[in-house]
Each structure stands twice: as structure tokens, then as C-alpha cells.
Amino acid sequence: MAIRRAIVCGVLAVCAVLVLAASSFYLDYREKVTVKSCAETLQRASLEHEVVRSSEHEVSVHTVKLRPWLVQQVAEFNYNSTPPRIKVAALTLGTHGNRGKSFHDKQLAAALPLLHTVGAAGCDLVLLPEEFAGRWAQPARDGPMFKALSPIARQYNMVIVAGMRESDPEDASKHHNAVLLINRDGAFVGAYRKLYPCCPPQDGTLPWDRGYNEGSLPGADGVRGFDFDFGRVAVLTCFDANFPELWQQMWAMRADIVLWPSAYHGGDTIKAYTMLYHWYLVPNGAGNFLDITGSTLPPAQKLADNIHMAVLDMDRVLVHRDYNW
């Protein structure tokens, strides 16, 4: 009987040790772990999302319970690999249909002092509007606009994204409503070509002189993701916002920031998709930057009436706190 009692007690003791060991695998600590890492791990586990707040790049997520392999991936994430907060700016310079080179040069020259202003203020990324310098077509790589903007990007270690009219690399007689992306070091990153120019005629002809029609061909590359040191950036231009599959494609490529150069502010459309997909959205509106919940971000500072700035917390994501077992 005594032997049986000893065996039972031993088994219970072993069970208790196992329970305690298993509980130690739950995520119940406050080490420096980025929220972004948690979210990426949770997304791989096909879990839902809910707000988790970070402070000084640390996160208390002791209510989130994960399986051991998830805990290991979170703990091994290098929280210094991504800038936790970046400053972004949008310049409201208008969208113009003038096709003259002199108009282009005038508008571009007017934008340069504003770029120096935001660069001196420590901006990490600045967005210029859709076709802000008109519709004089040029190559995206090594064209006059790139040559003017690249040295400024390099001077201030700042990403510059600018709307332009691009001549097609294969046929210069064909044009695209494009967005030029320049990296911090002044290097050419790429160009996004608007997929749905507004508004093509029904007969399929190129609408060079038909009122509001843009006179540009749709891009053939689809939605693209551009990787920077602060995350993955995707771009849609103005009328593109009306096509849900484009937003879905940006979500599938796991965009962190969506840039939306446009001739109008976007209204509820861009807010709804931001609430649905939880990225930051930077438009060329009137400072209506959106955070990952779809809320408008407060302005970072006021430098001029046509300069809008905000701070994006790249450590802030959404994770679900229930059923994470």
C-alpha cells in the first residue's frame, strides 16, 4: 500500500513538473520584443488581429499565449533591424495636365525648396502628388526629374516618391501615369505605373485630347512592393483605389505602408481599406495620414501650408488576444 501511495505521489509530482514546464513556454515576459515580430509570427499561424500597444519598443503581451515554436521565433527576432518610428511627409502641390516642358521645369523647381525643408526636418520619406509637374513625358530612370531629386534624397538620407508622366521604355510615344521611387542613397528603386487611368474611352483609343482623360496607358506590371529599411511600400494612384483586387494584392504581399498619390483626398474609400488591412496609408490629401486602425494620425509638425508630416510607429501592429494556443 505504501509502495502504491509512493508511486501515485511520484506520478503526481512528475505531472506537476510537466505542467509547470509547459506553462513556461507561454509568452509571459517583458523582454525587448518588437510588436511587428509578434504580428508576423501570429499571421503565419493564421490568427486574427487586435490592438497591442508598445512603449519604448517593448511590449507586454503576457495575455497572449503561444505555442513553443512561436515563442522561439518571437524571441529570436532582431528588434534593431527595423527603424521603430519614421517621419513621413506629403506635399500638396496639385495635379496638373499641362504637357509643356517649361511648365514641368517650373513646377519641379518649386518643389525642390520644399524637399530641402522636409529633409532638414529629419523626414524619412516624402511623397509628391500624382503628376505634380504636369504631363511632359520623360524616362523614370535617369530622366530630368530623377536627376533633380536623387541628390536631395542622398543629401538628407531620405526616400523620395514622386508622381510623373513617364515615357514607355519600349516606345517613347506611349506614356504612363507613373510614380518614381528613389532610395535614401539617391539610387533608383523603381516606378509604379497607374493600372487604371481615368477615364479611358470605350473604343480603346488613346485619349490624348479628351478633356479629363489622362492620355496614358495602364501599367503592365501590376501592383508592386518596394522594400526599404523601414518596411515594404506599395503604391496605388488615384483612380486605382476603386478596384478592391488591388488592395487585396497589396495585403497579400504584406505591405507595411501604402502610398496614394492622388488628385483628391480619398475619403472613406482609403479609410475603409486601411481599417480592413491594417497598414499605414500616406495620401497626398490635406494631411489625412491613416494609421493601422484607419484613424487619422496627428500632425507631427507644421512647416508650411503645403507640407504635411506625421510619425509612423513601425512597431505598432494588430494581433488577436483570444484563442492563441
N, C-alpha and C positions, 0 to 999 in steps of 0.2 A: 504493500500500500504506500509505504514511504517512498519506494522507488518510483511508483506511478506518479505520486504527487510531485516528486522532483522533476520527472520528465515533463509533466504538464507545465510546471513553473518555468522550466528551461525553454520550452516551446514558446510560451507567452513572452518571455524575455526577448527571445530572438525576433518574434513578431514586432514587439515594441521598437527594437533597434531598427528593423527594416522600415517601419512606418516613419520613424524619425529621419532615417537616411533618405527615404523617398521625398519627404517634405522639404528636405534641403535642396532638392532640385527645382523647387518652385522659385520663381523670380521674386525674391523678397529682400532686396538690398538697395543701397543708395550709392553705389559706385558711379563714377562718371561714365554714363552710357548715353549715347545720343538717342533722342526720340526717333530720329529718322531710322536708325538701325532697328529699333523695335518694330516700327511700322513696316519696313521692308521684310522683316522676318515674319511678321504676322500675315502680310499679304501672301507670302509664299505658302503659308498654312491655310490660305483661303478663309481668313477670318474677316469679320465685319470691322467697322471703324467707329470710334468715338473719341472725343477730345481728351488728350492727355497734355498737361501743361509742363513746361520745362522752366528751369530757373538756373541761370549761370551755367547752361549746358549740362546740368544734372537733372535727373528725373527720378521722382519717387513713384514707382509703379508696383508697390508691394501688393496691390489688389489684383494684379494681373498674374495669372498662374499659367505657366508654360511647360511643355514637355522638356526633358533634359537637353535634347539636341537643339531646341530653340534657345534655351538659356545659354548654351555654349556659343552659338552664333552671335547672340547679342553681346556677350561678354568679350568676344574676340574682336568686335568691330572697333576700328581706329577712329575715335571721336574727333581727332585732329585733322582728318583727311578732307573735311569739307568746311569752308567758312561758315560759321553758325549764323551770322547775320550779314546781309548785304544791303547796300543802299542803291536804290534804283531811281531813275528819273525819266519823265516823259515830257517832251517838248511839244507844245501845241502851236504849230506853225501853219496849220491848214493843209488842205489837199488841193492841188491845182491842175488844171487841164491844159495849160499853155505848153506848146510844143517847141518853143524857141530856145536856142542855146543861151541867148543873152538873159532870158528870164531865169533859166536854170542856174546860171552863174551868179545872178543877183540873189536868188533865194539861198543857194548854198553858202554864199559869203555871209548872209545874215545869220545863218545857223552856227557858224564857227565860233563867234564870241560866246554864245550860249553853251556850247560844248566845253569851252575853256572854263566857264563859270562852274558847271556841274563837276567837271574833272577836278578843279581846285577844291571843291567841297567834299571830295572823297567818294564820288559816285563810282559804283562798281559796274553798272550797266545803264545805258541811256538809250531810249527809244525815240526815233524821229518818225513823223507821220507818213502815212501812205502817200507816195508821190509828192512830197512836200516841195520839191524843186521843179515840179511840172513833169511834162511828158517828152522831154528831149531824151531820146534813147541813147544808151551807151553800154559798153560791156560792164558786167558786175565786177569781174576780176580785172584789176589794173585800169579801170576807167577813171575819168576825171573825179568822180565822187569818191571812189576808193582812195585815190591818191591824195585827196584833200583830207579825208577822215582818218586814214591809217596813222599818220604821225601824231595826231591828237590822242588816239587810243593808246599808242605806245608811250606818249609823254606822261599820261595820267594812270597807266595801268588799268584801263577802263574798256569794257566791251561796248562797242557802238553798233546799233542796229538801225538801219535807215531804209525807208521806202524810196523806191526809184523806178524809173522806166528803163528796163533792160532790153538791149538788142539781143536777139536769139543767137547763141554761139554758133549754130549751124547755118543760120540765114539771117543776116543783119536787117533784112527788110521786114522781118517779123519781130514783134515786140511782146514783152511780158510786163505786167504789173508785178514788180519783184521787191523783195526785201533783202538788203545786203547785210551780212553779219561779219564783223571784224573783231578779232580776239584782243585780249589785253596787250599783247605784244605787237599789235598792228598787223598781224597776219590775216589773210583772207580765210574765212571759215567756210562760207558757202552762201547760197542765195535761195530763198524760198520764192516760188512763183505762184501767184494767186491762182487758185484752182477754179474759181467761179467768178470771172469778170462780170461786172454788171453793166449793162444787161444785153447779152448777145441777141442779134436778130434771129428770127425764126428760120430764115433761108440759109443760115450758116455762113454768110459772107462776113468779112472782117469789117467791123463798124467804125471806120476811121473818122467819119464826119457825120455822126448821127446823134447829135445832142448829147445826152448824158452818157451814152455808151462809151466805154473806155477805149475801144480800139486796141485791145490787147488779146493775145491768145492765152488760153488756160495752160497752166503748168502741166508737164507730163510726169513729174517726179513724185507727185502725191504729197502727203504730209510727211515732214521730215523732223528728226530730232537732232539737235546740235548740242554737243557735250562741252561744258565749261567747268572751271574748277569749283563752281558753286552748285552745279547740278545740270540736269538736262533741260534744254529750252526747245519749245516748239512754237511755231508761228502760224497764225491764220490772219488773213487780211480782209477786213470789212465784210463784204457780202458772203464770204466763206462761212461766217457764223451761222448762216441759215440752214446748214446741212449737218444733221446730227451725226452722220457716219464719220465726219472729220474729227469731231470731238472724241468719239469713241476710239478712233485710231490713235489720237494723242494719248489717251488714257492707257491704251494697250502698250504703247512704247514707254510708259511710265514717265511722262513729262513732269518736271518739278515746277516749271514756270511756263505759262503761255503768254506770248506777246501778241498783241492785237492792234497793229497799226490800222487806223480806220478814218473815214471821213465823218463818222458820227460816234456818239458816246456808248452805244451798245445796249443800254437799258437793261431790262430784265433778262434778255437772252443770255448775255455773258454771265450775269449773276447766277442764273439757274444752272448753267453747265459747271460753273465753279463750285457751287454747292453740291452738285452731283458727283464730281470727280476729284475735288479736294486738291487743287493746285493753286498756286498764286497766279493771278492774272494781271498783266500790266497793259492797259489800253492807252491810246492817245486821246482820252477824253478830257475832262476837266479835273484831273486828279483823282478819278474814281478807281484807284487800285483796289483789288479784291484779295482778301486773304483766303485761306483754305476752307473757311466756313461759308464763303460768299459775302462776308461782311466787308464794308468799306474800311480800308486802312486809314489811320490818321496821318495827316501830312507830317513829314519829317522836319522840313524847314521851308521857309518861303524866301526864294532868291529873286524871283521876278514873276510877273503875272503869267507868263507863258512857260514857266518852269514848274513842274510838279514833281515832288520827291516823296519817297516812302522807304521804310526799312522792312525787309523781308526776313523773318526768322526761319532759316532753312532747317533748324532743328525741330520745328513745330509740325506735327503730323496728327492724323486721327487714327486711333485704334479703338477697338471694341473691348469693353472690360468684362463681358459676360461670356461664359462657355469656352474660355481659353484653357482647356485642359489637355 
